[in-house]
Amino acid sequence: MLPVVVYISSCILVLACITYLYILINRHKRVFSPMQGMVLSMGAAMMGSTLIGTILGIIFKQMTWPTMVSVILGIGLGYLTGRPVHMVAALDGMLARIMGGLMGPMLGVMVANENPLVMVGFLDCVFIGMIFTLVFFIREHVKHRALQTQQN
């Protein structure tokens, strides 16, 4: 029972963090260059799809369906996080999600018989750290742009 709760809460964590990041990016989309949008989209995309793919690989203990599901979900979420800034950022997010969606199920299948909860916990910590870093980047960049605008 505990592993199922951990896996579900981890998926909810990913969706909540990606939603929050999407709202922040969409709110401040005019201050980001296409390159900055690419970094934001790729950072969220890679970690999110790797984590979801790993969980699916652990649950199903095979790679075919988890890979397809995580890649398809990843393409959609990569597009959503990158599109508010620029189409190049959306494309980069989609490509990063494909890569994460391919790697996640492989990792999940490899650790399924060892200690999957530890791996999911570790990936959760890395994911949260990445989201905090991206949110910090957004806030600092928005603050910097506001100061530039006031000086002009």
C-alpha positions as CSV (number, residue, x, y, z in Angstrom):
1,M,0.0,0.0,0.0
2,L,2.8,2.4,0.9
3,P,4.5,2.2,-2.5
4,V,1.3,3.1,-4.3
5,V,0.7,6.1,-2.1
6,V,4.3,7.3,-2.8
7,Y,3.9,6.9,-6.5
8,I,0.6,8.7,-6.7
9,S,1.8,11.5,-4.5
10,S,4.9,11.8,-6.7
11,C,2.8,12.1,-9.8
12,I,0.6,14.7,-8.1
13,L,3.8,16.6,-7.1
14,V,5.0,16.7,-10.7
15,L,1.6,17.9,-12.0
16,A,1.3,20.6,-9.3
17,C,4.8,21.9,-9.9
18,I,4.5,21.9,-13.7
19,T,1.2,23.7,-13.4
20,Y,2.7,26.3,-11.1
21,L,5.7,26.8,-13.4
22,Y,3.3,27.1,-16.4
23,I,1.4,29.8,-14.6
24,L,4.6,31.7,-13.8
25,I,5.9,31.4,-17.3
26,N,2.6,32.5,-18.8
27,R,2.3,35.4,-16.5
28,H,5.8,36.8,-17.3
29,K,6.2,35.5,-20.9
30,R,7.0,38.9,-22.3
31,V,10.2,39.2,-20.3
32,F,11.9,36.0,-21.5
33,S,14.0,35.6,-24.6
34,P,13.6,32.4,-26.6
35,M,16.8,31.0,-25.1
36,Q,15.5,31.6,-21.6
37,G,12.2,30.0,-22.5
38,M,14.2,27.0,-23.8
39,V,16.0,26.7,-20.5
40,L,12.8,26.9,-18.5
41,S,10.9,24.5,-20.7
42,M,13.8,22.0,-20.9
43,G,14.5,22.1,-17.1
44,A,11.0,21.3,-16.2
45,A,10.4,18.9,-19.1
46,M,13.4,16.6,-18.6
47,M,13.0,16.1,-14.8
48,G,9.2,15.7,-15.0
49,S,9.1,13.1,-17.7
50,T,12.1,11.2,-16.2
51,L,10.2,11.0,-12.9
52,I,6.9,10.0,-14.4
53,G,8.6,7.5,-16.7
54,T,10.5,5.9,-13.8
55,I,7.3,5.5,-11.8
56,L,5.5,3.9,-14.7
57,G,8.5,1.6,-15.3
58,I,8.4,0.5,-11.7
59,I,4.7,-0.1,-11.6
60,F,4.5,-2.0,-14.9
61,K,7.9,-3.6,-14.8
62,Q,8.2,-3.3,-18.6
63,M,9.2,-0.5,-20.9
64,T,6.9,-0.4,-23.9
65,W,3.7,1.2,-22.5
66,P,5.4,3.3,-19.8
67,T,7.7,4.7,-22.5
68,M,4.9,5.5,-24.9
69,V,2.7,7.1,-22.2
70,S,5.5,9.2,-20.7
71,V,6.7,10.4,-24.1
72,I,3.1,11.4,-25.2
73,L,2.4,13.2,-21.9
74,G,5.9,14.8,-22.1
75,I,5.3,16.2,-25.6
76,G,2.1,17.8,-24.5
77,L,3.6,19.3,-21.3
78,G,6.8,20.4,-23.0
79,Y,4.7,22.3,-25.6
80,L,2.6,23.9,-22.8
81,T,5.6,25.1,-20.8
82,G,7.5,26.4,-23.8
83,R,4.8,27.9,-26.0
84,P,4.0,31.0,-24.0
85,V,7.5,32.2,-24.6
86,H,8.4,31.1,-28.1
87,M,7.8,28.2,-30.5
88,V,11.5,27.4,-30.2
89,A,11.2,27.0,-26.5
90,A,8.1,24.7,-27.0
91,L,10.1,22.6,-29.4
92,D,13.0,22.3,-27.0
93,G,10.7,21.3,-24.2
94,M,9.0,18.7,-26.4
95,L,12.4,17.2,-27.3
96,A,13.6,17.2,-23.7
97,R,10.4,15.5,-22.7
98,I,10.9,12.8,-25.3
99,M,14.4,12.1,-24.0
100,G,13.2,12.0,-20.4
101,G,10.3,9.8,-21.4
102,L,12.7,7.4,-22.9
103,M,15.2,7.3,-20.0
104,G,12.6,7.2,-17.1
105,P,11.1,3.8,-17.9
106,M,14.5,2.2,-18.3
107,L,15.5,3.5,-14.9
108,G,12.2,2.3,-13.4
109,V,12.6,-1.2,-14.8
110,M,16.2,-1.4,-13.6
111,V,15.4,-0.4,-10.0
112,A,12.0,-2.1,-9.7
113,N,13.4,-5.2,-8.0
114,E,16.0,-3.4,-5.9
115,N,14.8,-0.3,-3.9
116,P,12.3,1.6,-6.0
117,L,11.0,3.8,-3.2
118,V,14.5,5.2,-2.6
119,M,14.9,6.0,-6.3
120,V,11.5,7.7,-6.5
121,G,12.3,9.7,-3.3
122,F,15.7,10.7,-4.7
123,L,14.1,11.8,-8.0
124,D,11.5,13.7,-6.1
125,C,14.2,15.6,-4.3
126,V,16.1,16.4,-7.5
127,F,12.8,17.4,-9.2
128,I,11.9,19.8,-6.3
129,G,15.4,21.3,-6.4
130,M,15.1,21.9,-10.1
131,I,11.7,23.5,-9.8
132,F,12.9,25.8,-7.0
133,T,15.9,26.8,-9.1
134,L,13.6,27.5,-12.1
135,V,11.2,29.6,-9.9
136,F,14.2,31.5,-8.5
137,F,15.4,32.1,-12.0
138,I,12.0,33.5,-13.1
139,R,11.7,35.7,-10.1
140,E,15.2,37.1,-10.4
141,H,14.8,37.7,-14.1
142,V,11.5,39.5,-13.6
143,K,12.9,41.6,-10.9
144,H,15.9,42.5,-13.0
145,R,13.7,43.5,-16.0
146,A,11.5,45.6,-13.7
147,L,14.6,47.5,-12.5
148,Q,15.8,48.0,-16.0
149,T,12.4,49.4,-17.0
150,Q,12.4,51.8,-14.0
151,Q,15.9,53.1,-14.9
152,N,14.9,53.8,-18.5
